[in-house]
């Protein structure tokens, strides 16, 4: 299996993504909520990568392509 790469989403990016869905501009996001959402996003991306890699392997492909993500996405979204 390939080397595992550590990554992290910027807290500012997560906060902006969360506040985009708020209807009231006065609504605030706590630091804990941003950290928690960052972990959820990290798990989601890691799982999507694993499933796409498994799909590519099942199709005897040496490289993961967008099509592999498209095939795993419906079930991934249902699982989350």
Beta strands, then each sheet from edge to edge (+ up, - down):
end
